[in-house]
Amino acid sequence: MNILPVLFYLLVGITLLAIILAIKISPRYYWLGAFTSYIFSFLGGFSIGLYTLSITFILFALALAHTLRWIKSPLHSFLIIFAALVIWMIMILTTDDYWLFLPFTILF
Protein backbone atom coordinates (compact mmCIF):
# COMPACT_ATOMS: atom_id res chain seq x y z
CA MET A 1 0.00 0.00 0.00
CA ASN A 2 1.30 3.41 -0.95
CA ILE A 3 1.41 5.85 1.96
CA LEU A 4 1.23 9.07 -0.12
CA PRO A 5 -2.52 8.89 -0.93
CA VAL A 6 -3.27 8.15 2.72
CA LEU A 7 -1.11 11.10 3.80
CA PHE A 8 -2.78 13.32 1.18
CA TYR A 9 -6.31 12.60 2.44
CA LEU A 10 -5.21 12.86 6.07
CA LEU A 11 -3.80 16.32 5.40
CA VAL A 12 -6.98 17.33 3.56
CA GLY A 13 -8.98 16.31 6.62
CA ILE A 14 -6.68 18.20 8.98
CA THR A 15 -6.95 21.28 6.75
CA LEU A 16 -10.74 21.14 6.78
CA LEU A 17 -10.74 20.68 10.55
CA ALA A 18 -8.35 23.63 10.96
CA ILE A 19 -10.62 25.84 8.84
CA ILE A 20 -13.65 24.90 10.94
CA LEU A 21 -11.72 25.55 14.16
CA ALA A 22 -10.45 28.87 12.82
CA ILE A 23 -13.98 30.01 12.06
CA LYS A 24 -15.54 28.72 15.27
CA ILE A 25 -12.81 29.03 17.92
CA SER A 26 -9.71 31.02 17.01
CA PRO A 27 -8.20 32.45 13.81
CA ARG A 28 -4.84 31.01 14.89
CA TYR A 29 -5.91 27.72 13.35
CA TYR A 30 -5.55 29.33 9.91
CA TRP A 31 -1.79 28.86 10.31
CA LEU A 32 -2.22 25.11 10.76
CA GLY A 33 -4.57 24.98 7.79
CA ALA A 34 -2.12 26.91 5.61
CA PHE A 35 0.74 24.59 6.56
CA THR A 36 -1.18 21.35 5.95
CA SER A 37 -2.73 22.63 2.73
CA TYR A 38 0.73 23.52 1.43
CA ILE A 39 1.89 19.96 2.04
CA PHE A 40 -1.14 18.34 0.39
CA SER A 41 -0.78 20.78 -2.52
CA PHE A 42 2.73 19.44 -3.03
CA LEU A 43 1.55 15.84 -2.77
CA GLY A 44 -1.14 16.54 -5.37
CA GLY A 45 1.33 18.55 -7.44
CA PHE A 46 1.23 16.39 -10.51
CA SER A 47 -2.52 16.69 -10.97
CA ILE A 48 -4.29 19.35 -8.91
CA GLY A 49 -1.44 20.83 -6.88
CA LEU A 50 -1.47 24.31 -8.38
CA TYR A 51 -5.23 24.61 -7.92
CA THR A 52 -5.15 23.49 -4.30
CA LEU A 53 -2.30 25.91 -3.73
CA SER A 54 -4.97 28.62 -3.89
CA ILE A 55 -6.30 27.29 -0.57
CA THR A 56 -2.83 27.75 0.91
CA PHE A 57 -2.67 31.34 -0.32
CA ILE A 58 -6.12 32.11 1.12
CA LEU A 59 -5.42 30.52 4.50
CA PHE A 60 -2.00 32.15 4.78
CA ALA A 61 -3.47 35.56 3.90
CA LEU A 62 -6.28 35.14 6.43
CA ALA A 63 -3.83 34.02 9.12
CA LEU A 64 -1.54 36.96 8.46
CA ALA A 65 -4.41 39.46 8.33
CA HIS A 66 -5.84 38.18 11.61
CA THR A 67 -2.40 38.29 13.23
CA LEU A 68 -1.94 41.90 12.11
CA ARG A 69 -5.54 42.66 13.21
CA TRP A 70 -6.62 43.86 9.77
CA ILE A 71 -9.88 41.91 9.75
CA LYS A 72 -12.70 43.63 11.61
CA SER A 73 -15.69 42.60 9.47
CA PRO A 74 -16.70 39.94 6.95
CA LEU A 75 -16.04 42.45 4.17
CA HIS A 76 -12.39 42.64 5.22
CA SER A 77 -12.18 38.84 5.06
CA PHE A 78 -13.65 38.89 1.57
CA LEU A 79 -11.13 41.50 0.43
CA ILE A 80 -8.24 39.49 1.87
CA ILE A 81 -9.49 36.33 0.13
CA PHE A 82 -9.85 38.21 -3.17
CA ALA A 83 -6.32 39.65 -2.85
CA ALA A 84 -4.94 36.19 -2.04
CA LEU A 85 -6.58 34.72 -5.15
CA VAL A 86 -5.17 37.50 -7.33
CA ILE A 87 -1.68 36.89 -5.94
CA TRP A 88 -2.12 33.12 -6.43
CA MET A 89 -3.17 33.63 -10.06
CA ILE A 90 -0.16 35.86 -10.75
CA MET A 91 2.16 33.35 -9.08
CA ILE A 92 0.97 30.28 -10.99
CA LEU A 93 1.07 32.13 -14.30
CA THR A 94 4.55 33.61 -13.85
CA THR A 95 6.44 31.26 -11.52
CA ASP A 96 7.64 27.72 -12.13
CA ASP A 97 6.47 24.88 -9.88
CA TYR A 98 10.03 24.42 -8.71
CA TRP A 99 9.95 27.81 -6.97
CA LEU A 100 6.41 27.47 -5.64
CA PHE A 101 7.32 24.24 -3.84
CA LEU A 102 10.96 25.15 -3.11
CA PRO A 103 11.24 23.62 0.40
CA PHE A 104 10.12 20.25 -0.95
CA THR A 105 12.24 20.40 -4.08
CA ILE A 106 15.31 20.91 -1.91
CA LEU A 107 14.40 17.81 0.13
CA PHE A 108 13.65 15.61 -2.89
N, CA and C atoms as a LAMMPS dump frame, in Angstrom:
ITEM: TIMESTEP
0
ITEM: NUMBER OF ATOMS
324
ITEM: BOX BOUNDS ff ff ff
-5.0000000000000000e+02 5.0000000000000000e+02
-5.0000000000000000e+02 5.0000000000000000e+02
-5.0000000000000000e+02 5.0000000000000000e+02
ITEM: ATOMS id mol type element x y z
1 1 1 N 0.841 -1.182 0
2 1 2 C 0 0 0
3 1 3 C 0.884 1.242 0
4 2 1 N 0.542 2.171 -0.849
5 2 2 C 1.303 3.406 -0.946
6 2 3 C 0.823 4.383 0.121
7 3 1 N 1.748 4.979 0.842
8 3 2 C 1.412 5.855 1.961
9 3 3 C 1.033 7.265 1.503
10 4 1 N 1.469 7.69 0.319
11 4 2 C 1.23 9.065 -0.115
12 4 3 C -0.25 9.413 -0.282
13 5 1 N -1.085 8.553 -0.875
14 5 2 C -2.517 8.894 -0.929
15 5 3 C -3.156 8.984 0.453
16 6 1 N -2.743 8.108 1.36
17 6 2 C -3.275 8.146 2.719
18 6 3 C -2.865 9.459 3.393
19 7 1 N -1.602 9.848 3.228
20 7 2 C -1.115 11.1 3.795
21 7 3 C -1.837 12.299 3.18
22 8 1 N -2.072 12.253 1.877
23 8 2 C -2.783 13.321 1.182
24 8 3 C -4.166 13.532 1.79
25 9 1 N -4.946 12.466 1.916
26 9 2 C -6.307 12.597 2.439
27 9 3 C -6.317 12.94 3.927
28 10 1 N -5.325 12.486 4.662
29 10 2 C -5.211 12.856 6.071
30 10 3 C -4.962 14.355 6.206
31 11 1 N -4.09 14.895 5.368
32 11 2 C -3.8 16.323 5.4
33 11 3 C -4.993 17.156 4.934
34 12 1 N -5.757 16.643 3.98
35 12 2 C -6.979 17.332 3.556
36 12 3 C -7.946 17.414 4.732
37 13 1 N -8.102 16.326 5.456
38 13 2 C -8.98 16.306 6.62
39 13 3 C -8.516 17.262 7.709
40 14 1 N -7.22 17.294 7.963
41 14 2 C -6.682 18.203 8.98
42 14 3 C -6.893 19.652 8.547
43 15 1 N -6.725 19.926 7.257
44 15 2 C -6.949 21.283 6.752
45 15 3 C -8.399 21.704 6.944
46 16 1 N -9.325 20.824 6.604
47 16 2 C -10.743 21.145 6.781
48 16 3 C -11.077 21.357 8.256
49 17 1 N -10.527 20.521 9.117
50 17 2 C -10.742 20.679 10.554
51 17 3 C -10.155 22.002 11.048
52 18 1 N -8.977 22.371 10.558
53 18 2 C -8.349 23.631 10.955
54 18 3 C -9.184 24.829 10.504
55 19 1 N -9.767 24.749 9.321
56 19 2 C -10.618 25.841 8.837
57 19 3 C -11.849 25.983 9.724
58 20 1 N -12.471 24.866 10.07
59 20 2 C -13.649 24.905 10.941
60 20 3 C -13.285 25.474 12.309
61 21 1 N -12.158 25.032 12.859
62 21 2 C -11.723 25.549 14.161
63 21 3 C -11.36 27.032 14.096
64 22 1 N -10.797 27.458 12.974
65 22 2 C -10.446 28.873 12.817
66 22 3 C -11.693 29.743 12.767
67 23 1 N -12.735 29.244 12.14
68 23 2 C -13.98 30.012 12.057
69 23 3 C -14.712 30.01 13.39
70 24 1 N -14.751 28.857 14.047
71 24 2 C -15.544 28.719 15.271
72 24 3 C -14.809 29.154 16.54
73 25 1 N -13.518 28.843 16.646
74 25 2 C -12.814 29.029 17.925
75 25 3 C -11.808 30.182 17.869
76 26 1 N -10.781 30.028 17.025
77 26 2 C -9.71 31.019 17.008
78 26 3 C -9.085 31.09 15.612
79 27 1 N -8.844 32.312 15.124
80 27 2 C -8.201 32.454 13.809
81 27 3 C -6.771 31.912 13.757
82 28 1 N -6.197 31.577 14.895
83 28 2 C -4.843 31.015 14.894
84 28 3 C -4.774 29.681 14.159
85 29 1 N -5.887 29.001 14.051
86 29 2 C -5.909 27.721 13.348
87 29 3 C -5.718 27.883 11.834
88 30 1 N -5.843 29.108 11.33
89 30 2 C -5.554 29.333 9.908
90 30 3 C -4.105 28.988 9.59
91 31 1 N -3.2 29.207 10.536
92 31 2 C -1.788 28.858 10.312
93 31 3 C -1.627 27.358 10.094
94 32 1 N -2.274 26.56 10.914
95 32 2 C -2.217 25.109 10.758
96 32 3 C -2.818 24.7 9.417
97 33 1 N -3.941 25.291 9.071
98 33 2 C -4.573 24.979 7.79
99 33 3 C -3.691 25.351 6.604
100 34 1 N -3.015 26.491 6.689
101 34 2 C -2.116 26.906 5.606
102 34 3 C -0.949 25.938 5.461
103 35 1 N -0.385 25.515 6.588
104 35 2 C 0.743 24.59 6.555
105 35 3 C 0.341 23.23 5.971
106 36 1 N -0.771 22.676 6.444
107 36 2 C -1.183 21.353 5.95
108 36 3 C -1.667 21.422 4.505
109 37 1 N -2.293 22.528 4.117
110 37 2 C -2.73 22.626 2.726
111 37 3 C -1.544 22.783 1.776
112 38 1 N -0.469 23.405 2.253
113 38 2 C 0.735 23.519 1.427
114 38 3 C 1.331 22.134 1.173
115 39 1 N 1.337 21.304 2.2
116 39 2 C 1.888 19.959 2.037
117 39 3 C 1.015 19.124 1.112
118 40 1 N -0.328 19.159 1.292
119 40 2 C -1.14 18.345 0.393
120 40 3 C -1.177 18.923 -1.014
121 41 1 N -0.913 20.223 -1.178
122 41 2 C -0.777 20.777 -2.523
123 41 3 C 0.452 20.206 -3.22
124 42 1 N 1.525 20.047 -2.456
125 42 2 C 2.726 19.441 -3.032
126 42 3 C 2.481 17.982 -3.388
127 43 1 N 1.814 17.25 -2.499
128 43 2 C 1.555 15.837 -2.77
129 43 3 C 0.634 15.651 -3.978
130 44 1 N -0.259 16.594 -4.203
131 44 2 C -1.135 16.535 -5.37
132 44 3 C -0.582 17.335 -6.525
133 45 1 N 0.697 17.659 -6.476
134 45 2 C 1.332 18.553 -7.435
135 45 3 C 1.29 18.126 -8.879
136 46 1 N 1.204 16.832 -9.129
137 46 2 C 1.23 16.387 -10.514
138 46 3 C -0.149 16.417 -11.163
139 47 1 N -1.192 16.624 -10.374
140 47 2 C -2.517 16.686 -10.973
141 47 3 C -3.238 17.976 -10.603
142 48 1 N -3.504 18.195 -9.315
143 48 2 C -4.292 19.352 -8.913
144 48 3 C -3.532 20.281 -7.972
145 49 1 N -2.243 20.112 -7.858
146 49 2 C -1.442 20.835 -6.878
147 49 3 C -1.489 22.344 -6.995
148 50 1 N -1.446 22.856 -8.228
149 50 2 C -1.467 24.311 -8.384
150 50 3 C -2.832 24.894 -8.045
151 51 1 N -3.882 24.126 -8.261
152 51 2 C -5.227 24.614 -7.924
153 51 3 C -5.448 24.59 -6.415
154 52 1 N -4.987 23.541 -5.756
155 52 2 C -5.148 23.486 -4.302
156 52 3 C -4.192 24.446 -3.593
157 53 1 N -3.193 24.908 -4.302
158 53 2 C -2.296 25.912 -3.731
159 53 3 C -3.047 27.214 -3.456
160 54 1 N -4.156 27.433 -4.153
161 54 2 C -4.975 28.624 -3.886
162 54 3 C -5.512 28.596 -2.458
163 55 1 N -5.832 27.41 -1.952
164 55 2 C -6.296 27.286 -0.57
165 55 3 C -5.194 27.73 0.384
166 56 1 N -3.968 27.352 0.081
167 56 2 C -2.833 27.753 0.909
168 56 3 C -2.682 29.272 0.929
169 57 1 N -2.789 29.888 -0.239
170 57 2 C -2.674 31.342 -0.316
171 57 3 C -3.773 32.023 0.489
172 58 1 N -4.995 31.522 0.382
173 58 2 C -6.121 32.106 1.116
174 58 3 C -5.92 31.957 2.619
175 59 1 N -5.58 30.75 3.061
176 59 2 C -5.419 30.524 4.495
177 59 3 C -4.245 31.305 5.067
178 60 1 N -3.151 31.375 4.315
179 60 2 C -2.003 32.152 4.78
180 60 3 C -2.359 33.636 4.875
181 61 1 N -3.074 34.153 3.886
182 61 2 C -3.466 35.563 3.902
183 61 3 C -4.415 35.854 5.058
184 62 1 N -5.368 34.95 5.304
185 62 2 C -6.281 35.139 6.433
186 62 3 C -5.539 35.069 7.769
187 63 1 N -4.61 34.138 7.88
188 63 2 C -3.833 34.024 9.12
189 63 3 C -3.005 35.281 9.356
190 64 1 N -2.359 35.757 8.328
191 64 2 C -1.539 36.959 8.458
192 64 3 C -2.395 38.182 8.771
193 65 1 N -3.525 38.311 8.1
194 65 2 C -4.409 39.457 8.334
195 65 3 C -4.99 39.438 9.741
196 66 1 N -5.338 38.26 10.241
197 66 2 C -5.839 38.181 11.611
198 66 3 C -4.724 38.48 12.618
199 67 1 N -3.526 38.024 12.341
200 67 2 C -2.401 38.295 13.231
201 67 3 C -2.102 39.791 13.299
202 68 1 N -2.19 40.454 12.157
203 68 2 C -1.942 41.9 12.111
204 68 3 C -3.179 42.722 12.468
205 69 1 N -4.272 42.043 12.804
206 69 2 C -5.542 42.664 13.207
207 69 3 C -6.132 43.561 12.129
208 70 1 N -6.041 43.115 10.884
209 70 2 C -6.62 43.858 9.771
210 70 3 C -8.088 43.519 9.553
211 71 1 N -8.514 42.367 10.016
212 71 2 C -9.884 41.912 9.751
213 71 3 C -10.779 42.305 10.918
214 72 1 N -11.75 43.168 10.595
215 72 2 C -12.697 43.627 11.606
216 72 3 C -14.146 43.34 11.2
217 73 1 N -14.343 42.916 9.951
218 73 2 C -15.693 42.597 9.474
219 73 3 C -15.6 41.532 8.382
220 74 1 N -16.72 40.929 8.035
221 74 2 C -16.697 39.945 6.948
222 74 3 C -16.247 40.536 5.608
223 75 1 N -16.493 41.806 5.398
224 75 2 C -16.038 42.455 4.169
225 75 3 C -14.516 42.45 4.088
226 76 1 N -13.856 42.682 5.207
227 76 2 C -12.393 42.641 5.224
228 76 3 C -11.888 41.241 4.885
229 77 1 N -12.56 40.223 5.389
230 77 2 C -12.179 38.841 5.065
231 77 3 C -12.331 38.588 3.572
232 78 1 N -13.432 39.07 3.004
233 78 2 C -13.65 38.892 1.568
234 78 3 C -12.557 39.575 0.758
235 79 1 N -12.182 40.784 1.149
236 79 2 C -11.132 41.505 0.426
237 79 3 C -9.789 40.792 0.526
238 80 1 N -9.483 40.241 1.689
239 80 2 C -8.239 39.49 1.873
240 80 3 C -8.25 38.234 0.995
241 81 1 N -9.37 37.537 0.952
242 81 2 C -9.491 36.333 0.126
243 81 3 C -9.337 36.692 -1.346
244 82 1 N -9.965 37.776 -1.782
245 82 2 C -9.851 38.213 -3.171
246 82 3 C -8.403 38.56 -3.513
247 83 1 N -7.726 39.29 -2.618
248 83 2 C -6.323 39.649 -2.85
249 83 3 C -5.442 38.403 -2.9
250 84 1 N -5.717 37.431 -2.037
251 84 2 C -4.936 36.188 -2.042
252 84 3 C -5.122 35.435 -3.359
253 85 1 N -6.336 35.415 -3.879
254 85 2 C -6.581 34.723 -5.148
255 85 3 C -5.916 35.439 -6.319
256 86 1 N -5.869 36.756 -6.281
257 86 2 C -5.174 37.504 -7.334
258 86 3 C -3.676 37.207 -7.28
259 87 1 N -3.108 37.207 -6.085
260 87 2 C -1.679 36.894 -5.937
261 87 3 C -1.403 35.46 -6.377
262 88 1 N -2.286 34.52 -6.009
263 88 2 C -2.121 33.123 -6.426
264 88 3 C -2.126 33.01 -7.948
265 89 1 N -3.072 33.69 -8.597
266 89 2 C -3.168 33.627 -10.058
267 89 3 C -1.895 34.176 -10.705
268 90 1 N -1.397 35.285 -10.21
269 90 2 C -0.158 35.855 -10.749
270 90 3 C 0.999 34.885 -10.543
271 91 1 N 1.064 34.268 -9.378
272 91 2 C 2.165 33.349 -9.081
273 91 3 C 2.139 32.114 -9.974
274 92 1 N 0.98 31.506 -10.184
275 92 2 C 0.97 30.282 -10.987
276 92 3 C 1.171 30.57 -12.465
277 93 1 N 0.871 31.79 -12.901
278 93 2 C 1.073 32.134 -14.304
279 93 3 C 2.507 32.566 -14.603
280 94 1 N 3.217 33.06 -13.598
281 94 2 C 4.549 33.606 -13.849
282 94 3 C 5.697 32.819 -13.208
283 95 1 N 5.384 31.939 -12.273
284 95 2 C 6.436 31.255 -11.523
285 95 3 C 6.385 29.754 -11.786
286 96 1 N 7.545 29.156 -11.912
287 96 2 C 7.644 27.72 -12.133
288 96 3 C 7.301 26.957 -10.852
289 97 1 N 6.818 25.721 -11.032
290 97 2 C 6.466 24.881 -9.885
291 97 3 C 7.652 24.658 -8.955
292 98 1 N 8.826 24.621 -9.515
293 98 2 C 10.03 24.423 -8.711
294 98 3 C 10.115 25.472 -7.604
295 99 1 N 9.838 26.716 -7.938
296 99 2 C 9.95 27.806 -6.966
297 99 3 C 8.756 27.861 -6.036
298 100 1 N 7.595 27.457 -6.498
299 100 2 C 6.413 27.466 -5.637
300 100 3 C 6.515 26.426 -4.524
301 101 1 N 7.163 25.313 -4.822
302 101 2 C 7.322 24.242 -3.838
303 101 3 C 8.788 24.073 -3.461
304 102 1 N 9.519 25.172 -3.339
305 102 2 C 10.958 25.148 -3.113
306 102 3 C 11.391 24.333 -1.891
307 103 1 N 10.745 24.436 -0.733
308 103 2 C 11.235 23.618 0.398
309 103 3 C 11.195 22.123 0.111
310 104 1 N 10.205 21.681 -0.634
311 104 2 C 10.115 20.253 -0.947
312 104 3 C 11.066 19.851 -2.056
313 105 1 N 11.298 20.744 -3.003
314 105 2 C 12.237 20.403 -4.08
315 105 3 C 13.666 20.303 -3.567
316 106 1 N 13.977 21.018 -2.519
317 106 2 C 15.306 20.907 -1.909
318 106 3 C 15.442 19.537 -1.229
319 107 1 N 14.365 19.097 -0.572
320 107 2 C 14.403 17.809 0.127
321 107 3 C 14.441 16.623 -0.841
322 108 1 N 13.728 16.742 -1.948
323 108 2 C 13.652 15.611 -2.888
324 108 3 C 14.48 15.881 -4.093
